[in-house]
């Protein structure tokens, strides 16, 4: 499940022309750091507590909105 969600998020970031960097199982954008583990997705945003979300309970629409809400729309990869 981790791989399919990671692939879906990366595809969305590409389509939205969002700047991001991938290092192993971590994706860093201008608004958040997403860390993929075997059991859950960890989302860290500046000024917010870290969130741990099990893959089964992810709301992809909300995650994608958070990633693009204030992002720089310039491709960087």
C-alpha positions in Angstrom: 0.0 0.0 0.0 2.9 2.4 0.8 4.2 2.2 -2.7 0.9 2.9 -4.4 0.2 5.9 -2.2 3.7 7.2 -2.7 3.4 6.8 -6.5 0.0 8.6 -6.4 1.3 11.5 -4.4 4.4 11.9 -6.7 2.2 11.8 -9.8 -0.1 14.5 -8.3 2.9 16.7 -7.5 4.2 16.4 -11.1 0.7 17.2 -12.5 0.5 20.2 -10.2 4.0 21.4 -11.1 4.9 21.5 -7.4 8.5 21.6 -6.4 9.6 18.6 -4.4 12.6 16.4 -3.5 12.7 12.7 -2.9 15.1 11.1 -0.6 14.4 7.4 0.0 10.9 7.1 1.5 10.7 10.9 2.3 9.2 13.5 0.0 9.9 17.2 0.9 7.8 20.0 -0.6 7.8 23.7 0.2 4.9 23.1 2.6 5.5 19.6 4.2 7.7 16.6 4.7 6.1 13.3 4.1 7.7 10.2 5.5 6.5 6.8 4.4 6.8 3.8 6.8 5.5 0.3 6.6 2.4 1.2 8.7 1.7 4.9 8.3 2.4 8.2 6.6 4.0 10.9 8.7 3.3 14.5 7.7 5.3 17.3 9.2 4.3 20.9 8.4 5.9 24.1 9.8 4.1 25.3 12.9 1.9 22.2 13.1 2.3 19.0 15.2 3.5 15.9 13.3 0.7 13.7 12.1 0.8 10.0 11.8 -1.9 8.5 9.6 -2.4 4.8 8.9 -2.6 4.1 5.1 -6.1 2.6 5.4 -7.5 5.9 6.8 -5.8 8.4 4.5 -7.9 11.1 2.9 -5.9 11.7 -0.3 -7.9 14.8 -1.3 -7.0 16.5 2.0 -3.3 15.5 1.8 -3.0 16.7 -1.8 -4.7 20.0 -0.8 -2.3 20.5 2.1 0.7 19.9 -0.3 -0.4 22.5 -2.8 -2.2 25.1 -0.6 0.8 27.4 -0.4 3.3 25.7 -2.6 5.6 27.3 -5.1 4.5 26.0 -8.6 8.0 25.9 -10.1 9.3 22.5 -11.1 12.6 21.7 -9.4 13.5 18.2 -10.6 
